[in-house]
C-alpha cells in the first residue's frame, strides 16, 4: 500500500476516497506486511546501482506484484531528493 500518487496534483486529484491498483511501485510513503518485507530485504542489493525506489519497481515487476494507492496523496515530498551516484 502506498500513500503517494505521482499524478496527485490538486488540478487532477479530488476524490479523497478513491483508490487505484497498479503493478507500478509509486514510491514515497509505502507500507507492507512484515513477511513481504523479509522477502524484499533478503534480495536487497549490498551495492546498489540505482535508487531504492527504482529497485523496488523492478522487484515488483519481476514478481508480478501490485500496489494500492490513493487518488489524493497522503504524503508530501519536501526534499530535493538524489539518486545513487549523483
C-alpha positions as CSV (number, residue, x, y, z in Angstrom):
1,X,0.0,0.0,0.0
2,X,1.3,3.4,-0.9
3,X,0.2,6.9,0.4
4,X,1.8,8.6,-2.6
5,X,0.4,9.3,-6.1
6,X,2.9,10.7,-8.7
7,X,0.0,12.3,-10.5
8,X,-1.9,13.5,-7.5
9,X,-1.8,17.2,-8.4
10,X,-4.6,19.4,-7.0
11,X,-5.9,20.0,-10.5
12,X,-6.2,16.3,-11.2
13,X,-6.9,14.6,-7.9
14,X,-10.0,15.4,-5.9
15,X,-11.7,12.2,-4.6
16,X,-10.3,11.5,-1.1
17,X,-11.9,8.0,-1.0
18,X,-10.8,6.8,-4.5
19,X,-8.1,4.1,-4.7
20,X,-6.2,2.7,-7.6
21,X,-4.4,-0.6,-8.2
22,X,-1.2,-0.8,-10.2
23,X,1.7,-3.1,-10.9
24,X,4.0,0.0,-10.8
25,X,5.6,0.9,-7.5
26,X,4.6,4.5,-6.8
27,X,7.4,5.3,-4.5
28,X,7.1,7.5,-1.4
29,X,5.0,6.7,1.7
30,X,4.5,3.0,1.5
31,X,4.0,0.1,3.9
32,X,3.9,-3.7,3.5
33,X,3.5,-6.8,5.6
34,X,6.4,-7.9,7.7
35,X,6.6,-11.2,5.7
36,X,6.8,-9.4,2.4
37,X,9.5,-7.1,3.8
38,X,11.5,-10.1,4.8
39,X,11.3,-11.4,1.2
40,X,12.4,-8.0,-0.2
41,X,15.1,-7.5,2.4
42,X,16.7,-10.8,1.5
43,X,17.1,-9.7,-2.1
44,X,18.2,-6.2,-1.4
45,X,21.5,-5.2,-3.1
46,X,24.5,-4.6,-0.9
47,X,26.0,-2.4,-3.6
48,X,23.1,-0.6,-5.2
49,X,23.5,0.9,-8.7
50,X,20.2,2.7,-8.6
51,X,17.8,4.3,-6.1
52,X,15.8,2.2,-3.7
53,X,12.5,3.2,-5.4
54,X,13.8,2.1,-8.8
55,X,14.9,-1.2,-7.3
56,X,11.5,-1.8,-5.8
57,X,9.8,-1.0,-9.1
58,X,11.9,-3.7,-10.8
59,X,11.3,-6.2,-8.0
60,X,7.5,-5.7,-8.2
61,X,7.5,-6.1,-11.9
62,X,9.6,-9.2,-11.9
63,X,7.4,-10.9,-9.3
64,X,4.1,-9.6,-10.7
65,X,3.2,-7.7,-7.5
66,X,0.6,-4.9,-7.3
67,X,0.1,-1.9,-5.1
68,X,-2.9,0.1,-3.9
69,X,-2.5,3.9,-3.9
70,X,-4.9,6.9,-3.4
71,X,-6.1,9.4,-5.9
72,X,-5.2,12.2,-3.5
73,X,-1.7,11.7,-2.0
74,X,-1.5,11.3,1.8
75,X,2.2,12.3,1.9
76,X,4.2,15.3,0.7
77,X,7.8,15.3,-0.7
78,X,9.6,18.2,0.9
79,X,13.2,17.4,0.0
80,X,15.2,17.9,-3.2
81,X,16.0,14.2,-3.5
82,X,19.0,12.5,-5.0
83,X,19.8,9.3,-6.8
84,X,22.7,6.8,-6.4
85,X,25.9,8.2,-7.9
86,X,24.7,11.8,-8.0
